[in-house]
Amino acid sequence: MAKTYRTPAGVTFDVFNYVVLGLFAAAAILPFLYVIAGSFASDAELTKRAVFLIPETFTLNAYKFIFSTDTIVKSIGVSIYVTTIGTLVNLAFTVTMAYALAKRGLMGRNLVLNLVIFSMLFGGGMIPTYLVIRDLHLLDTYWALMLPGAINAFNLIIVKNFFQELPPELEEAARIDGCSEIGLLLRIVLPLSAPVLATFTLFYAVGHWNDFFSSLLYLNDPQKWPLQVLLRQIVLLSQAAAGDMNSMDPNFVKPPEQSIKMAVIVVGTVPILLVYPFLQKHFAKGVLLGSVKG
């Protein structure tokens, strides 16, 4: 094998890229490491030290305050349920509609595509959406968090374009072998679409996990609140409790407000971060590598 010689300009360019990318990585990672460290620190240390990665005094008071009741565990289960089922609903609706719209001979295809694009520019608004959900008797149900956004128009168009780029020879060969339209989608199209499906699975899952405004609008029962809403309430209650109890009980130990906020960020962020390693490998894969021979 012939040796490859790198020019000084090429080496300089590589070093420059590594330095720039390293700075960007540090800018993204260091704030999160500071938040993790701050969640284990006291409020006094957070006030005294502007930035640190290792707390001087290690304390679990913030996490003890957050997990002082079993409600937080139930809310985590609710968030996992809504994220899992909601993402499956998103993928099912998006994939099936995108697959149909990818067929150029579909009757009314252009009209439907124009309506999809129209929905990207104009929306009904919060009040009409609330009225529709109320009239469908979805209030105080988890379906109110999943069905209104079952299809994201932008994601739909991307998946449709992806399906259109698949070689038609694959579909023709499958049909000759007697494969039905559903079998073609499940056995041929979806296995070749792993990278794009993994990407939008992550997008949909992160959207469901971080969503709290829909729960505030449509869920009146606090027992059904997902994690994000409950964590928001914990932050508000910690501030209110500190002010009320300080005036009533001089021996009351004030909950660490700043570290509670950071602990809330950690509890709300780490679970969804654990999903990334399982989907990351699909991002860089070649979509059609080896699918067509000759």
N, C-alpha and C positions, 0 to 999 in steps of 0.2 A: 504494500500500500504506500502510495506516495505521500510524503510529508507535506503538510501545509504550513507555510510561513506567514506569520502575521506581521503586518507593517506597523511601524510606530504610531501612525495615525489611527489604525484600527484598534490598537491597544488603548490609546488615549480615549477613543470614542467609547469603548467598553467600560473603562474606569469611570468616565463621566456619567454613563448611564447607571452604573451601580451606585454611585454616590447620590445622584438625583433620586433614584428609586428608593434608596435607603432612607433619605430624608423624608420622602413622602410616607414611607412605612412608619418611621418614627413619629411623624406628625399624627398618624392615625392610631398608633398603638399606645403611645405614652399617656394621652389623656385618659384612656380607658384604664390603664394600669394605676393612674393616680386615683381614679374613682374607686377602684377595688381597694387600694391602700387606705383611702379616706373612709371607706365603709367600716374598717376595723380600727379606726382612730377615734379619739375623743374630740368633742367640739373645741376644747381648749387648744389642742394641737392643730386642728384645722384653722383656727383663728391665728395661731402663732406662726405656723409654717405655710408659706404660700404654695409651694409645690414640693411633694415628696413621693417616693415610691415604696418606702418601708416605714411604717408608723413606729414611733418611739415607744408608745404604750399600746399594746395589743389588747383590744376589748371587743366583746361580742354583744355589747349592749344594744346596738342598732338592730342586729338580727334577732336578738331575744325579744325586742319590742315588736318587730314585724311578725314573728312566729309565736307570739304570746297566746294566740287562739288557733283553733283548728280551721278557722274560716279561710286562712291563707292557703291551706292545703287543698281545700275544696275549690277555691278559685283557680288554683293551678290546674286542677282536673278539668274545670270548665273551659279554661283557655286551650288546653290540649285537645279537648273534644271539639270545640268550635273550630280550631285551626285545622285539625285532621279532616273532619267532615266537610268543612267549608272549602278546603283545598281540593278535596275529591269532587265536590259539586262543581267548583270552578273548572277543573280539568275536564270533567265529563261534558259540560255544556260547551266549553271552548273548543275542545277537540272535535266533537261531533258537528258543531256548526261550521267550524273551519274546514273540516273535511268535505262537507257538502258544498260550501262556497268555492272550494278549490276546483270543482268540476265546472269547466268552462261551458258545457252544454246544459247546465241546470237552468230550468225555466224560471225567470224572475230574479236571476242571480244579481244583475246590475242594480235592480231596485233595492234588494236587501242590502247590498254593499253600500249603496248611497244612504240608506237609513242608518246603517252602522256608523258611517262617517259623520252623519248629522248628529248622532248621539254624542260624539266626541266634542262637538262644538256647542251644543245646547243641551241643557238638562232641565228636568222638571223643577228642581229646587227641593229644599228640605221639607217645607210644609206639604206640598203635594205628595211627596214620597211617604211622609208620615201618615197622611190620610189614606193612601193606598194600603199601607201595611195595616192600619187600623181596620179598614173595611174588609180585608182578607183575614181578619182575626189572628194576626201574627204577633200582636203585642204580647210582651212577656214570654215569648218563645225564642229559642235559639235560631229558628229559621229566619227571623227578622234580621239577624246578623249575617246570614249567608246568602239568601235568595236575591235581595236587591242588587247585589254586586256579583251575581253568578257569572257574568260574562264581562270582561274588560275589553272594550272595543279595540284599544291599541294592541293588546295581546292577541286578540282574535285575528287581526289583520296580519300580524307577524307570523302566526302559526299557519294561516291560510297560504301566505306566500311561500312558506317553507314546504308545505304539502305540494304546492304547484311545481316546485323544482325537483320533486322526486321523479326518477326516470319512468316514463309511461310503459316501457318494456316490462317492468316488474309487474305492473297491474295486468297487462295483457297476458303474461305468462301465468299469473295466478288465476285469471278467469278461464284460460284454456284448461287448467287443471281442475276446474269446477269450483273455485273459491267464490263464496258469496261476497256481497259488499261489506257486511259486518266482519266476515272472516278476513277479507282483504285489509280492513282497517286494523284489526287486532293482531294479525299474523305478519303483515308486511309493513304497513305504514308506521305503526307505533314503535316496533323494535328499531326502525331506522331513525326514529325521531327522538331517541333518548336524550341527546344534548338539549334540544329546544324544550322538551317537556320538563327536564330537570331544572332548567333555568326558570321557567314560568311556575313550576311547582314552588320553587324558592320564593319568587316574587309574591305569589298568592299567599303562601304560608306566613311570610313576614307581615304582609298586609293585615291578615286576620289576627296575628299575635299582637301587633301594635295598636290595633283599633280599639279605642275606648269610647269615642263619641257616639257611635251607633248604640252601644250598650246604655249610655246615659239617656238616649232618646227613647229606646224601645223596651228596656228592661226596668220595670218598676220594683221588682222583688230583689232586695239586696242579696238573697241567697243564691241568685242566678248570676251575680256579677262575675265577669272574668277577672283575671289577674290585674290587668292594667287599671281597671276602674277601682278595684280594691286598694291597690298600691297608692293611687291618687288620694283616696279617702284616708289612708293611713298617714300620709304626709300632712293632710289638712287637720286630722284629729290630733296628731302629735303636737302641732303648733297650738291648737286650741286647748288641749289638755295641759300643756306646760303653763299657759297663761292663767287658766282657771285654778289649777292646783297650787300654783305658787302663792296666790292670794288667800287660799283656804288653809293650806297645810305648810308651815315653814320647814318641816322636815322632808317635804316631797323632793325626790331626786328628779330633776328636769331631764326628760328624754333628749338624747343628742340629736337635735333637729338636722344639722348639716350631714352627719354621718348616716342618719336615717334616709335622707334623700339619696345619698350615694348607694346605700344598701338596696334601696328600692330600684335604682338603675341596674344594679348587678343582678338582682332577682328577676327583673323583667327582661334582661338582655341575654344572660348566659344560656337559658334553655334553647332559645332560637339559634344561638351560635353553634350549638351542638349539632344542628342539622347540616351545616355547611360542609363538614368533611365527607358526608355521605353523598353529596351532590356535586362536589367540586370536580371529581374525576371526569364527569360527563361534559364539562364546559369546553375542554380543549380537544375533545375527540373529533376525528373526521367523521362527518355525518354519513357519507356514502362510501367510505373506504371499504373496498372489497365487495360492494353490493352488486356491481355489474362487471361481468368478466367478458373479455374479448371485444 
